[in-house]
């Protein structure tokens, strides 16, 4: 399949075939990352700008490394010292970057819909690296990739997403992708952060931890989104940990081969104890490795690459 989209904005609008194309292409790029020479010339002569208006470390570095591995030139745009601080609009900033012959704009923004807006006013490729509490498509894709790699399938998997669902863009991307590919999704957390409105997306909503994790094949833990929450919507950290934190004793009540996932950064001792996060069932670091492959695949495909072996000698 040839990729026909100019941009990667969300998983809600992607077809099953498109999602599988990204996952299959990422598998090839992961193999490239295991070679002695890890670079391929797929984006030689192209310029990728990481326009992160909201703070990020791991996602920004992952995109920058992905672009370097594809032989692109990379510009890291620092919003804190840019004209955005002087009142310049996002549209004008992006158009100025495009006027400098930027081919890709990878944007993270606190406003939901910012990448979609830019995609309509720019000729450059736009990749959503997280917009408000809307979506984080490459995180969703790397989570799907990790589950499929470890479990051999997605259809029929029992996946529990645990924590702050209401404010989580990661949760939304995961839900769209998992439901499209046939997984069963359970959402769990405090009622204020896991409203039953998510049942409209095809999910089971529960507020009892044991009920949520007893039959799970995967438990995907979410960081508490302090920066997006109203304090009235969230119990104290101690109460949250007591009711919903994943400890080794609680892990004993799950399937022996359950996967523990987390998009990071981890609040150790809140969402999950350190011995679980670093334990044998955790694939958190593998998610980071797989994220690089997914972002390479995304950049490669929206540039017009064919969904075949992308490596080169």
BELDAPE-V898023 format. One record per residue. N is the residue number from 0. RES is the residue in one small letter. OMEGA is omega in whole degrees, 0 to 359 (* if undefined). NEAR is the number of other C-alpha atoms within 8 Angstrom. D_FIRST is the distance of its C-alpha to the first C-alpha in Angstrom with 1 decimal. Layout:
n = <N/N>
res = <RES/RES>
omega = <OMEGA/OMEGA>
near = <NEAR/NEAR>
d_first = <D_FIRST/D_FIRST>
This chain:
n = <0/1/2/3/4/5/6/7/8/9/10/11/12/13/14/15/16/17/18/19/20/21/22/23/24/25/26/27/28/29/30/31/32/33/34/35/36/37/38/39/40/41/42/43/44/45/46/47/48/49/50/51/52/53/54/55/56/57/58/59/60/61/62/63/64/65/66/67/68/69/70/71/72/73/74/75/76/77/78/79/80/81/82/83/84/85/86/87/88/89/90/91/92/93/94/95/96/97/98/99/100/101/102/103/104/105/106/107/108/109/110/111/112/113/114/115/116/117/118/119/120/121/122/123/124/125/126/127/128/129/130/131/132/133/134/135/136/137/138/139/140/141/142/143/144/145/146/147/148/149/150/151/152/153/154/155/156/157/158/159/160/161/162/163/164/165/166/167/168/169/170/171/172/173/174/175/176/177/178/179/180/181/182/183/184/185/186/187/188/189/190/191/192/193/194/195/196/197/198/199/200/201/202/203/204/205/206/207/208/209/210/211/212/213/214/215/216/217/218/219/220/221/222/223/224/225/226/227/228/229/230/231/232/233/234/235/236/237/238/239/240/241/242/243/244/245/246/247/248/249/250/251/252/253/254/255/256/257/258/259/260/261/262/263/264/265/266/267/268/269/270/271/272/273/274/275/276/277/278/279/280/281/282/283/284/285/286/287/288/289/290/291/292/293/294/295/296/297/298/299/300/301/302/303/304/305/306/307/308/309/310/311/312>
res = <x/x/x/x/x/x/x/x/x/x/x/x/x/x/x/x/x/x/x/x/x/x/x/x/x/x/x/x/x/x/x/x/x/x/x/x/x/x/x/x/x/x/x/x/x/x/x/x/x/x/x/x/x/x/x/x/x/x/x/x/x/x/x/x/x/x/x/x/x/x/x/x/x/x/x/x/x/x/x/x/x/x/x/x/x/x/x/x/x/x/x/x/x/x/x/x/x/x/x/x/x/x/x/x/x/x/x/x/x/x/x/x/x/x/x/x/x/x/x/x/x/x/x/x/x/x/x/x/x/x/x/x/x/x/x/x/x/x/x/x/x/x/x/x/x/x/x/x/x/x/x/x/x/x/x/x/x/x/x/x/x/x/x/x/x/x/x/x/x/x/x/x/x/x/x/x/x/x/x/x/x/x/x/x/x/x/x/x/x/x/x/x/x/x/x/x/x/x/x/x/x/x/x/x/x/x/x/x/x/x/x/x/x/x/x/x/x/x/x/x/x/x/x/x/x/x/x/x/x/x/x/x/x/x/x/x/x/x/x/x/x/x/x/x/x/x/x/x/x/x/x/x/x/x/x/x/x/x/x/x/x/x/x/x/x/x/x/x/x/x/x/x/x/x/x/x/x/x/x/x/x/x/x/x/x/x/x/x/x/x/x/x/x/x/x/x/x/x/x/x/x/x/x/x/x/x/x/x/x/x/x/x/x>
omega = <174/180/184/182/176/189/169/188/184/173/181/185/182/175/175/181/180/178/180/177/178/181/181/178/178/178/178/180/176/176/176/181/179/179/178/175/191/183/171/186/189/181/178/181/179/179/179/177/174/184/184/180/175/185/176/173/188/181/180/180/180/178/181/179/178/180/177/180/178/176/176/168/187/175/177/181/181/184/184/181/183/177/173/179/180/178/177/181/177/180/181/178/182/179/175/177/178/178/175/176/172/181/181/170/175/190/166/184/180/181/176/179/181/178/179/177/181/181/181/184/181/171/180/174/179/177/180/177/179/179/179/176/184/181/174/193/181/174/176/181/180/175/176/180/182/179/182/180/184/184/179/182/171/180/178/178/175/184/175/173/192/173/185/182/188/185/189/172/178/180/182/178/178/182/180/183/182/182/179/184/168/177/174/187/173/177/182/178/178/181/180/182/178/181/182/176/179/176/178/177/178/183/168/180/176/180/177/187/182/179/184/189/187/184/185/170/181/171/180/184/181/176/175/187/183/186/182/188/164/186/182/183/190/176/177/181/179/178/179/181/180/185/191/180/180/178/180/179/177/178/179/180/182/174/184/180/180/176/174/182/179/180/181/352/184/166/184/182/177/178/187/175/182/182/174/180/181/186/187/179/182/174/185/179/175/175/180/178/181/178/177/180/179/182/172/180/181/180/180/184/181/173/178/180/178/181/175/181/186/184/176/181/*>
near = <5/8/11/6/6/8/9/11/10/11/12/7/5/8/7/8/6/9/12/8/10/14/12/9/14/14/9/11/14/11/8/11/10/7/7/4/6/9/10/10/8/8/11/9/7/9/12/14/14/14/12/14/11/7/5/7/6/6/8/10/8/11/13/11/9/12/15/11/11/14/13/13/11/11/8/8/9/9/11/7/7/9/9/12/9/6/6/9/7/7/8/8/11/11/9/8/10/12/7/6/7/13/11/11/14/14/14/13/13/10/7/9/9/9/14/8/8/11/12/6/7/10/6/10/13/15/12/15/11/13/17/11/11/11/15/15/15/12/11/14/15/12/10/13/10/12/12/10/8/6/7/7/9/13/7/8/12/12/13/15/14/13/15/14/14/8/10/13/13/13/12/12/17/12/11/11/14/13/11/9/9/10/13/11/14/13/14/15/15/12/7/7/13/16/9/6/5/10/9/6/7/8/12/8/12/11/10/8/11/7/7/14/11/9/8/14/12/13/14/11/13/16/13/8/9/5/4/7/9/6/5/5/8/10/8/6/7/7/8/12/12/7/7/11/12/11/10/9/6/8/8/8/9/11/10/5/6/11/10/14/12/11/12/6/6/9/9/8/9/11/16/14/13/8/8/14/10/7/7/5/9/12/10/11/7/8/13/8/8/13/12/13/14/16/13/15/12/11/9/12/13/14/9/9/10/9/13/5/6/11/8/5/3>
d_first = <0.0/3.8/6.4/9.0/11.9/14.9/16.3/16.1/19.1/19.1/17.6/19.4/17.1/13.7/12.2/12.1/8.4/8.3/11.3/10.1/7.2/10.3/12.5/10.8/10.6/14.1/15.3/14.8/16.6/19.3/20.0/20.5/23.0/25.0/25.6/28.8/27.2/24.7/23.6/20.7/20.8/17.4/19.4/22.6/24.5/22.9/25.1/24.3/27.0/27.5/29.5/30.9/33.6/34.0/35.0/32.5/32.8/30.1/27.1/28.3/28.9/25.6/23.7/26.2/25.8/22.0/22.3/25.0/23.0/20.4/23.5/23.7/27.1/27.8/30.4/31.6/33.1/36.1/36.8/40.2/41.6/39.7/40.8/39.2/42.4/44.4/42.8/40.0/37.3/33.8/32.6/35.0/34.2/30.5/31.2/33.6/31.0/28.6/31.5/31.7/28.3/26.4/22.6/21.8/24.1/23.7/26.2/28.2/30.8/33.3/32.6/30.0/27.8/28.5/24.9/24.0/27.1/26.2/22.7/24.6/27.2/25.3/23.0/22.1/19.2/20.7/20.0/22.1/24.1/26.2/28.0/31.2/31.0/27.7/24.6/23.6/19.8/19.4/22.3/20.9/17.7/19.9/22.1/19.4/18.3/22.0/22.7/19.9/21.0/24.7/24.6/21.8/20.5/20.4/21.2/24.9/25.8/28.8/28.3/31.2/30.9/34.5/36.3/36.0/33.3/34.8/34.3/31.2/27.9/26.5/27.6/25.8/22.4/23.0/24.1/21.2/18.7/20.9/21.8/18.2/17.5/20.9/23.3/26.9/28.1/31.8/33.1/36.5/39.0/42.0/42.1/42.3/38.9/37.1/38.0/37.3/35.3/32.2/32.6/31.0/27.7/28.1/29.9/33.2/35.7/38.6/41.2/42.6/41.1/42.1/40.5/37.3/36.9/38.7/35.6/32.9/30.4/29.5/31.7/30.1/33.1/33.1/35.4/38.1/37.3/40.8/39.8/38.3/40.9/44.1/46.7/47.8/44.4/44.6/47.2/48.7/46.8/49.3/48.9/45.1/45.3/47.9/45.8/42.2/42.2/40.6/43.4/43.8/46.1/43.5/40.9/43.2/42.6/38.8/36.8/37.5/33.9/33.0/30.8/32.3/30.0/30.9/29.1/32.2/34.7/36.7/40.1/41.7/44.4/43.0/39.6/39.9/42.6/42.1/42.6/39.7/37.4/38.2/38.5/36.7/34.5/33.3/29.8/30.4/30.2/27.1/25.5/26.5/25.0/21.7/21.8/21.7/18.5/16.8/18.2/17.1/13.5/13.9/15.7/13.4/10.2/12.4/13.9/10.8/9.8/6.9/5.8/8.4/12.2/13.2/16.9/19.3/22.8>
